Amino acid sequence: MRALLFTTGIALLTGLLFGLAPALKVGSVGASGVGSRLRMSRLLVVGQVALSTLLLANARLFVRTLVNLSRIDPGFNASQLLIFTVDGIHSVYKAEKLTDLYERIRLKIAALPGVLEATLSDVSLIANSMSSSDLTIPGYTPKSPRSPTLTTCPWVAGS
């Protein structure tokens, strides 16, 4: 959203700048200002070309990043994956009832035809979010105090 606002702001600024420049050029009358008007015109053209080049380079990098991201294997079957957000904090439910609400939503989604699994998570699989909390498994004691590395994470079906 910030990128869209930034792009809109730049578009409005350049439209205003390059729209007012000819009006200011016509508005100034006199033979003594011919050199400065020509210099201003050249400066505006150079600025427009520089800004256009910058925007084209950024657009190319953005498209290349999207293509590269589409080629990455996320480690799960993403072809029939649906991820959505439910924000119950802004609802009429109190904090103690939110857990029940989320569980009811999960059960109703799991009961839909064609749904293989439904789960809840604080951190989405594909999102710009991070979790700094530790993972603890009841009844398991780690063998060493160092934090585990998850270079390969086999998926195991549970009950």
Secondary structure, DSSP 4 states (H G I P E B T S, - for coil): -HHHHHHHHHHHHHHHHHHHHHHHHHH---GGGHHHHHHHHHHHHHHHHHHHHHHHHHHHHHHHHHHHHHHS--SS--TT-------GGGSS--HHHHHHHHHHHHHHHHTSTT-------SS-SSSS----PPP--TT---SSSSPP--SS-------
